[in-house]
């Protein structure tokens, strides 16, 4: 019955229990120096806050969003990668700020912003949620990949080097759900390359991607 999308039976009775309203949340976007720092920041927020979301995207992804929407940069500093973090707000309003400041003191991030209202939190989320739509006009070749969280930096570094060497004209856009090890890699077709040629070359890209994924086992 589970997984049948309801086609194998009928619900004839349901018992509904009330639950507490969801807590308010805070949203942060942090500019990160290195991929290794992503994992350290994740560990810090996971152990010291009620973490609800931990999303990653690259500067290249952010640029595409800014080019195709009316959104603006969350702060002036430019980093190779960014993380969007959503945490439950607690009575201790200084907790999130304390974790943020510790990450800054450790040198793991360049800059960041913490939402001060629901409107600002929604605006920060749009920087992440608009990535796929902003890339759609480039007809990207996509792969969804899952690797162990601890191996994400090594995996991304290795695959990025391989693709840069094999396909220097391909623009590679990274983003994903770092909190569960799910990464989205989008490869944009060069303007001067025919679609048929691009798709054929991406079959070779699949082989490169899957080889690196297998090496993470």
N, C-alpha and C positions, 0 to 999 in steps of 0.2 A: 504493500500500500504506500509506504514511504517512497517518494520519488516518482509516483505515478501522476502527479499534478492533479489528483482528485478524480481521475477517470475510473478508478476501480472500486468506488464505494460512495456512500452518501453519509453526510453528518446529520444525525437525527437528534442529537442533544449535545449541548455544550455548557460547561460550567465556567463562568468568568469570575475571576477574583480581581479586586482592585489592588493597585500597587502605588507606591509613592511616586510623586512627580519626579521626572529626571532632574538631576542637579544642574545648576548653571555651569557653564564651562568657560574656560579661557583658551584663546588661540594664540600661538606664537609662530613667527617665522624667523629662522636663524640662518645667517650666512655662514657657511662652513668652509674651513681651509682645505681639509683633506678628507678622503673617504674613510680613513681610519678614525677620524674625529667623529664621523657620523655614528659609529658603533659606540663610542665612548659616551656621546651625548644621549643616545638611546638608553644605555644602561643607567645613566644618571637619572633620567626622568622616569624610567620604569621602576626603579627601586625607591624613589623619593617622592613620587606624585601618583595620583590616580590617572594613569595614562589611558587615553581613549583612542588616539590616532597618532601615527608617526609616519608622515609622508615625505618622500624625497623627490626633488626635481633639480635638473641642471640649469646652469645659466642659459644655455642654448634654448631650453624649454621655456624659461621665463621670457627671453627675448621674443620668441614666437607669440606668446600670449600678449605681451605689450604691443607688438606690432599689429595684432589682429583684434584688439579690444580697446576700450577706453580706460582700462586699469592702469595704475601707476606702480612704480617700484615701492616696495614696503619701506626701504631705507636707501640711502645713497651709496653705501659700500657695495661693491660688486664682488661676488664670490663664485667659485666654480660650481658649488652645489648649495642647495638650500633644503632645510627641513621645515615642514609645517607640523606643529605639535598641538594637539588638543588635549587638555587635561580638565578634570573636574575641579571646579572652584571650591575652596574649603574656607572655613571660618578664619583660618590662619592665612590672611591675604599676602603675607610676606613669603610664604613657602615657595611659590613659583619663582618669585624674584630672586630668592636665595639660590635656588638651583641654577637659574640663568646666570647669576653673577659668578657662581663657582665655575661653570663651563667657560665663562669669559676669562676668568683668572687663570684657568688651566691652559688657555691659548687654543681651545678647540673651535672657537668661532670668532668671526670678524665683527659681526654686528647682529642686532636682532630687534624685534618689536613684539610687544605683548598687547593684545587687544584690551581696550578699555570700555568697550560697549558691544552689544550684540551686532550692531551695524558694522562696526569695524571687524569683528570676528568673521562675519559673512563675507566682507570684502576680501579679507586675507584668504579665505577658503577658495574664492573665485580664481585666485592666481594658480591654484592647483587644479581646480575642477575644469578650467577652460583649456587645459593643455591639449586634450584629444581633439576638441573642436578646432583649435587654432592650427593644428597640424593637418587636418583633413584635406585642405586644399592642395597640399603637397603630395597627396596619395602615398603616404608612407608605407613601407613594408614593415610589418609588426611581428614581434615575438614576445610572448609572455613567459617569463622564466621564474622558477622558484629555486632558491638555494638557501643553505643555512645562513642565518643572520650573521654569524661570526665570519663567514667566508665571503660576504658581499664585497668588501673592499678589494680583496685579491681577485675575485671573479671579474669585477668591473674593470679593474686595471688591466688584467690580462686580455680580456676581450677587446677593450678599447685599443690597445696596442696592435693586436692582430688585425683589426678592421682598418685602422689608420694606415698600416703597411700595405694591406692587400687592396684597399679601396680608398686612396687618399682623397678622391673627389666626393665621397659619400659623406653627408652630414648625419651624424648619429645623435639622437636625442634620447636621454635617459630620464625616466621618472618611475615612481612605483610606491608600493606599500612596504616601506622598509621594516615596519613593525612585525610583519609576518613573512619577510623574505621574498616577497613577490615583486619582480622588476619588470618594467615595460621598456623594451628597446625598440625605437622607431628609426628607420633608416629612410632618409628623404632622397628621392630621385633627383639627380643633377638635371638642371633645366635643358641641357643639350643632349641628354640621353633618351633614346626612344623607350617607351614604356615596355615593349616586348623585350628589349635588350636588358633593361633594368630588372625585370622579373626573372629572367634567365640567370643573371648574375646573382640575384638574391637566393637562388637555389644553392649556390656555392656558399653564400653567407650562412644559410641554415647549417650546412655541414661544419663550418667553423664554430658556430654558436653551440651546436650540440656536442662537439668534441670538448669544448671548454666546460660545458655543463657536466659531462661525464667525468671529467677530471676532478670535479668537486665532490664526488662520492666518497 
